Amino acid sequence: MTKKILLIEDDKTVRENTAELLELAQYEVETASNGKIGLEKAVNFMPDVVVCDIMMPVMDGYEVLEQVSSNKALKTIPFIFLSAKTDHKDVRKGMNLGADDYLTKPFEEEELIDAIESRLAKADILSTAEIEPEPSLNSFEALKEIFRKEPLKEFKAGTSIFESGQASNSIYLIEKGVVKTYKLDENGKELITAINKVNDIFGNLSFTRPSQLVEFAATMEDTWLYEISKAKVKDLFNEHPKVMFEFIDQLGEHLQETKSQLMDMAYSSVKRKTAQSILLFSERLKKNKLSQIRISRADLAAVAGIAPESLIRTLSTFKKEGIIDVEGRNIKINDFEALEKIV
């Protein structure tokens, strides 16, 4: 059955373009030019998702969300803010009011579609849970829902999550953003050990004895995390052994993938290491081909295991060959096949 989207946006051009984008993605779309009209339409249209601007005349997005949340018939409808406001306090305010997601303008088509599909999937899960009021915790995904009952924490890009030597009392789930874990050699140079993306769990995962962290973790872009104590997770494992086994399987797959990447990079040339690292970031950040990835040269060099100077020379070569474009911290991949041939 076709899903229904209510789009509330006062800018006519943005409203019409976004509505066309959603209709091409096979959604049924109803639009409104301000919050008051949008709220009236929501009652009759009963959308599956509301996508709403913040700064609007008559009634702003925050007021719309408050009204929707207090309406018994509407309060379970997923709500996504779409706004040019990028200040963290604005994001925090929206999330505290109960928004499900927050996209900033300008946005890519895939960002909006991914946000909508994610919220629709969650709504389906919750509706199924209502039919089965006492579901058994029997999957790794169910464990992640336990994480999501914890407070959502915000971190700006480049913020430290934890440091080597600290007590290991928690593990983390990424709701949005990217986190690198890394070690430092005797000269203080970073060696990235993993790139963790949305829906990944990371941290020191020893549950059998007290331990200290042996690596660092820091955000690579603005990131939202759930933190849960290892004691709580251990209790869940004791109560639901199947979840523990699935958790171990997931960690095993991730560890094998990381080992393979490190082995490949250890024995490859500078050019191959650079190409392989760009492709790795593209895959881990789940960007479509020919789109941009935002990554610092230092992080790219750390993953590739080469000196920043060597990386810069290689990137310049790739740029001259038309394989990539480099704009500040953004790398646009023009020719995936060329990179894959180098690897």
Residue pairs with C-beta under 8 A, 6 or more apart in sequence:
2 26
2 27
2 28
3 27
3 28
3 48
3 49
3 116
3 120
4 27
4 28
4 29
4 30
4 45
4 46
4 47
4 48
4 49
5 22
5 27
5 28
5 29
5 30
5 47
5 48
5 49
5 50
5 51
5 116
6 29
6 30
6 31
6 32
6 38
6 41
6 42
6 45
6 47
6 49
6 50
6 51
6 52
7 15
7 18
7 19
7 22
7 29
7 30
7 31
7 32
7 51
7 52
8 31
8 32
8 34
8 35
8 37
8 38
8 50
8 51
8 52
8 53
8 56
8 61
8 64
9 15
9 18
9 31
9 32
9 33
9 51
9 52
9 53
9 56
9 82
10 33
10 34
10 53
10 55
10 56
10 57
11 53
12 33
14 53
14 105
15 31
15 33
16 31
18 51
18 82
18 112
19 29
19 31
21 109
21 112
22 29
22 112
22 116
23 29
25 113
27 116
30 41
30 45
30 47
32 38
32 40
32 41
34 56
34 57
34 58
34 59
35 52
35 56
35 58
35 59
35 60
35 61
35 63
35 64
36 58
36 59
37 58
38 50
38 52
38 59
38 64
39 59
39 64
39 67
39 68
42 50
42 68
42 74
42 77
43 71
43 73
43 74
46 73
46 74
46 77
47 77
48 77
48 78
48 120
48 123
49 77
49 78
49 79
49 80
49 116
49 119
49 120
50 64
50 68
50 77
50 78
50 79
50 80
51 80
51 82
51 112
51 116
52 61
52 64
52 65
52 79
52 80
52 81
52 82
53 61
53 81
53 82
53 83
54 60
54 61
54 62
54 81
54 83
54 85
54 90
54 94
55 61
55 83
55 84
55 85
59 67
61 81
61 83
61 94
62 93
62 94
62 97
65 79
65 81
65 94
65 97
65 98
65 99
66 97
68 74
68 75
68 77
68 79
69 75
69 79
69 97
69 98
76 123
76 126
77 123
78 100
78 101
78 119
78 120
78 122
78 123
79 98
79 99
79 100
80 99
80 100
80 101
80 102
80 103
80 115
80 116
80 119
81 94
81 99
81 101
81 102
81 103
82 103
82 105
82 107
82 112
83 90
83 102
83 103
83 104
83 105
84 104
84 105
85 104
86 104
88 154
88 156
88 222
91 102
91 154
92 154
94 102
95 102
95 152
100 119
100 122
101 115
101 118
101 119
103 111
103 112
103 115
108 291
110 288
110 291
129 135
135 142
136 240
137 143
137 146
137 236
137 239
137 240
137 243
138 240
138 242
138 243
139 242
139 243
139 246
140 243
140 246
140 247
140 250
142 243
143 233
143 236
143 243
143 246
143 247
144 173
144 199
144 201
146 228
146 232
146 236
147 173
147 201
147 226
147 228
148 173
148 175
148 226
150 226
150 227
150 228
151 226
152 175
152 224
152 225
152 226
153 224
153 225
153 226
153 227
154 222
154 223
154 224
155 161
155 177
155 219
155 222
155 223
155 224
155 225
156 219
156 222
157 219
157 220
157 221
157 222
157 223
158 218
158 219
158 220
159 218
159 219
159 223
160 216
160 217
160 218
161 172
161 179
161 217
161 218
161 219
161 225
162 203
162 213
162 216
162 217
163 213
163 216
164 183
164 184
164 212
164 213
164 214
164 215
164 216
165 212
165 213
166 212
166 213
167 210
167 212
167 213
168 203
168 204
168 206
168 210
168 211
168 212
168 213
168 230
169 229
169 230
169 231
170 203
170 227
170 228
170 229
170 230
171 201
171 202
171 203
171 204
171 205
171 227
171 228
171 230
171 233
172 179
172 201
172 202
172 203
172 217
172 225
172 226
172 227
172 228
173 199
173 200
173 201
173 225
173 226
173 228
174 196
174 197
174 198
174 199
174 200
174 202
174 223
174 224
174 225
175 198
175 224
175 225
175 226
176 198
176 222
176 223
176 224
177 198
177 219
177 220
177 221
177 222
177 223
177 224
177 225
178 195
178 196
178 197
178 219
178 220
178 221
178 223
178 284
178 285
179 195
179 196
179 200
179 202
179 217
179 218
179 219
179 220
179 223
179 225
180 192
180 194
180 195
180 196
180 217
180 218
180 220
180 299
180 302
181 192
181 193
181 194
181 196
181 202
181 215
181 216
181 217
182 190
182 191
182 192
182 193
182 215
182 216
182 217
182 218
182 302
183 190
183 191
183 193
183 214
183 215
183 216
184 190
184 191
184 216
185 191
189 302
190 298
190 299
190 302
191 302
191 305
192 299
192 302
192 303
193 215
193 258
194 202
194 254
194 258
195 220
195 280
195 281
195 284
195 285
195 303
196 202
197 284
197 285
197 286
198 286
200 254
201 250
202 217
203 213
203 217
204 211
204 212
204 213
204 214
205 251
207 230
207 233
207 234
207 237
220 295
220 296
220 299
221 294
236 243
237 243
237 244
237 247
261 276
261 280
264 276
265 273
265 276
265 277
265 303
265 304
265 305
266 305
268 276
268 343
270 304
270 306
270 310
270 311
270 314
271 314
271 317
271 342
272 342
272 343
273 304
273 305
273 306
274 300
274 304
274 306
274 311
274 314
274 315
274 318
275 318
275 339
275 340
275 342
275 343
276 304
276 342
276 343
277 300
277 303
277 304
278 293
278 300
278 324
278 331
278 333
278 339
279 336
279 339
279 340
279 343
280 303
281 293
281 295
281 300
281 303
282 289
282 293
282 333
285 293
287 293
289 333
289 336
290 332
290 333
290 334
290 336
291 332
291 333
292 327
292 330
292 331
292 332
292 333
293 330
293 331
293 333
294 329
294 330
294 331
295 329
295 331
296 329
297 308
297 311
297 312
297 315
297 329
298 308
300 311
300 331
301 307
301 308
301 310
301 311
304 311
315 324
315 326
315 331
318 324
318 339
319 325
319 326
321 338
322 334
322 335
323 333
323 334
323 335
323 338
323 339
324 331
324 332
324 333
324 334
324 335
324 339
325 331
325 332
325 334
326 332
333 339
